[in-house]
Amino acid sequence: MNLKKFFSKYPKVAIAFSGGVDSSYLLYTAKKYAKEIKAYYVKSEFHPRFEFDNALKFVSDFDIELKVIKLNILSDKQIVLNPHNRCYFCKKQIFSAIYKEASKDGFNIVIDGTNASDKENDRPGMKALKELSVLSPLKLCNLTKTDVRKLSKKEKLPTWNKISYTCLATRIATKQKINKYLLQRTEKAEDYLFSLGFIDFRVRTVGDTAKIQINKEQIPLLVSNRKKILKKLSEDYKTVCLDLEARNER
């Protein structure tokens, strides 16, 4: 199966849209081949402002209708407790909210950007997708993340080389309770590192410590900005440290 055939079979779809590489390509292709589509973006405390802004720009550039769903994800106690399978409860909340709105809009098929590189045993959230009968066209068409980037580049999509960015909750150590302050603190810290020119990095929370993870090529940038980074992050963290195992060496 290819995407053209998929949308021939499912011509009317609601699309879970995050603004990332996969969902952007899926949305673009759906507009190209499907008869009727609508994109849904779930806005919660777990997603930084810049991701939302990027998503809005994409749908504006390609003239695609987007419905924004506001979700108080911290109202779910299971999510707040932050167990190892937290992503399962998150996906359940997010996609249940999308189904609710999509149903109101006359859509009964919901699709998402899971690709063939996403392994089920590494992603507890995929269990929720199965339970809710969410379809994943990229995976069904055996398109990997590399394939999606190549195809996105071919179509000249601005997202083709976008760095993968997981939600803010992934920065908080498993079993450390999640709250609004920890999420806002993480976003503030990462926004600051973005402003200094860092890419593909994380500021992880371990207790009251900020653990910075960067690629080895950017270690000189961190060293040259060490004092500024320490001063800024120390406003919110008791300790700031660097993970010596570089992200691109893992």
KAGIKA-V294189 format. One record per residue. N is the residue number from 1. RES is the residue in three letters. SS is DSSP state (~ for helix, > for strand, _ for the rest). PSI is psi in radians with two decimals (none if undefined). Layout:
# KAGIKA-V294189
n->[N;N]
res->[RES;RES]
ss->[SS;SS]
psi->[PSI;PSI]
This chain:
# KAGIKA-V294189
n->[1;2;3;4;5;6;7;8;9;10;11;12;13;14;15;16;17;18;19;20;21;22;23;24;25;26;27;28;29;30;31;32;33;34;35;36;37;38;39;40;41;42;43;44;45;46;47;48;49;50;51;52;53;54;55;56;57;58;59;60;61;62;63;64;65;66;67;68;69;70;71;72;73;74;75;76;77;78;79;80;81;82;83;84;85;86;87;88;89;90;91;92;93;94;95;96;97;98;99;100;101;102;103;104;105;106;107;108;109;110;111;112;113;114;115;116;117;118;119;120;121;122;123;124;125;126;127;128;129;130;131;132;133;134;135;136;137;138;139;140;141;142;143;144;145;146;147;148;149;150;151;152;153;154;155;156;157;158;159;160;161;162;163;164;165;166;167;168;169;170;171;172;173;174;175;176;177;178;179;180;181;182;183;184;185;186;187;188;189;190;191;192;193;194;195;196;197;198;199;200;201;202;203;204;205;206;207;208;209;210;211;212;213;214;215;216;217;218;219;220;221;222;223;224;225;226;227;228;229;230;231;232;233;234;235;236;237;238;239;240;241;242;243;244;245;246;247;248;249;250]
res->[MET;ASN;LEU;LYS;LYS;PHE;PHE;SER;LYS;TYR;PRO;LYS;VAL;ALA;ILE;ALA;PHE;SER;GLY;GLY;VAL;ASP;SER;SER;TYR;LEU;LEU;TYR;THR;ALA;LYS;LYS;TYR;ALA;LYS;GLU;ILE;LYS;ALA;TYR;TYR;VAL;LYS;SER;GLU;PHE;HIS;PRO;ARG;PHE;GLU;PHE;ASP;ASN;ALA;LEU;LYS;PHE;VAL;SER;ASP;PHE;ASP;ILE;GLU;LEU;LYS;VAL;ILE;LYS;LEU;ASN;ILE;LEU;SER;ASP;LYS;GLN;ILE;VAL;LEU;ASN;PRO;HIS;ASN;ARG;CYS;TYR;PHE;CYS;LYS;LYS;GLN;ILE;PHE;SER;ALA;ILE;TYR;LYS;GLU;ALA;SER;LYS;ASP;GLY;PHE;ASN;ILE;VAL;ILE;ASP;GLY;THR;ASN;ALA;SER;ASP;LYS;GLU;ASN;ASP;ARG;PRO;GLY;MET;LYS;ALA;LEU;LYS;GLU;LEU;SER;VAL;LEU;SER;PRO;LEU;LYS;LEU;CYS;ASN;LEU;THR;LYS;THR;ASP;VAL;ARG;LYS;LEU;SER;LYS;LYS;GLU;LYS;LEU;PRO;THR;TRP;ASN;LYS;ILE;SER;TYR;THR;CYS;LEU;ALA;THR;ARG;ILE;ALA;THR;LYS;GLN;LYS;ILE;ASN;LYS;TYR;LEU;LEU;GLN;ARG;THR;GLU;LYS;ALA;GLU;ASP;TYR;LEU;PHE;SER;LEU;GLY;PHE;ILE;ASP;PHE;ARG;VAL;ARG;THR;VAL;GLY;ASP;THR;ALA;LYS;ILE;GLN;ILE;ASN;LYS;GLU;GLN;ILE;PRO;LEU;LEU;VAL;SER;ASN;ARG;LYS;LYS;ILE;LEU;LYS;LYS;LEU;SER;GLU;ASP;TYR;LYS;THR;VAL;CYS;LEU;ASP;LEU;GLU;ALA;ARG;ASN;GLU;ARG]
ss->[_;_;~;~;~;~;~;~;~;_;_;>;>;>;>;>;_;_;_;_;~;~;~;~;~;~;~;~;~;~;~;~;~;_;_;>;>;>;>;>;>;>;>;_;_;_;_;_;~;~;~;~;~;~;~;~;~;~;~;~;~;_;_;_;_;>;>;>;>;>;_;_;~;~;~;_;~;~;~;~;~;_;_;_;_;~;~;~;~;~;~;~;~;~;~;~;~;~;~;~;~;~;~;~;_;_;_;_;_;>;>;_;_;_;_;_;_;_;_;~;~;~;_;_;~;~;~;~;~;~;~;_;_;_;>;_;~;~;~;~;_;_;_;_;~;~;~;~;~;~;~;~;~;~;_;_;_;_;_;_;_;_;_;_;_;_;_;~;~;~;~;>;_;_;_;_;_;_;_;~;~;~;~;~;~;~;~;~;~;~;~;~;~;~;~;_;_;_;_;_;_;>;>;>;>;>;_;_;>;>;>;>;>;_;_;~;~;~;~;~;~;~;~;~;_;~;~;~;~;~;~;~;~;_;_;_;_;_;>;>;>;>;_;_;_;_;~;~;~;_]
psi->[2.49;3.04;-0.59;-0.75;-0.64;-0.83;-0.26;-0.64;-0.65;1.42;-0.21;1.91;2.58;2.35;2.15;2.02;2.22;-0.30;0.01;3.14;-0.86;-0.90;-0.47;-0.78;-0.71;-0.76;-0.76;-0.77;-0.64;-0.72;-0.60;-0.69;-0.52;2.82;-0.62;2.22;2.79;2.36;2.55;2.19;2.15;2.03;2.06;3.12;-0.24;-0.18;2.22;2.75;-0.69;-0.55;-0.71;-0.77;-0.72;-0.71;-0.75;-0.70;-0.72;-0.86;-0.53;-0.79;-0.60;0.19;0.99;2.38;2.32;2.30;2.21;2.20;2.08;2.25;2.18;1.44;-0.37;0.01;-0.21;1.99;-0.60;-0.65;-0.77;-0.65;-0.35;0.95;3.07;-0.45;0.52;-0.65;-0.53;-0.83;-0.62;-0.90;-0.65;-0.78;-0.85;-0.87;-0.44;-0.69;-0.70;-0.80;-0.72;-0.84;-0.69;-0.69;-0.71;-0.58;0.06;0.29;2.34;0.00;2.16;2.32;2.76;3.06;0.31;2.28;3.10;-0.21;-0.33;2.01;2.31;-0.67;-0.29;-0.17;1.61;-0.40;-0.42;-0.41;-0.71;-0.68;-0.72;-0.80;-0.57;0.03;0.64;2.35;2.49;1.53;-0.67;-0.72;-0.73;-0.52;0.14;0.66;2.10;3.03;-0.73;-0.75;-0.79;-0.70;-0.77;-0.77;-0.63;-0.68;-0.73;-0.64;0.02;0.66;2.42;-0.25;-0.01;-0.61;0.38;2.36;2.36;2.35;1.95;2.89;2.81;-0.50;-0.44;-0.20;-0.26;2.24;2.44;2.37;-0.12;2.16;2.46;2.38;3.00;-0.70;-0.78;-0.67;-0.77;-0.65;-0.74;-0.81;-0.74;-0.79;-0.78;-0.60;-0.68;-0.75;-0.63;-0.74;-0.39;-0.07;0.15;2.51;2.71;1.10;2.99;2.58;1.76;2.61;2.13;1.72;-2.09;0.36;2.40;2.06;1.95;2.24;2.13;2.95;2.65;-0.52;-0.34;0.10;-0.73;-0.63;-0.69;-0.75;-0.74;-0.37;0.26;-0.86;-0.72;-0.74;-0.79;-0.76;-0.79;-0.85;-0.42;-0.17;-0.48;-0.29;2.54;-0.60;2.51;2.20;2.85;2.29;2.00;-0.23;1.83;2.62;-0.65;0.18;0.03;none]
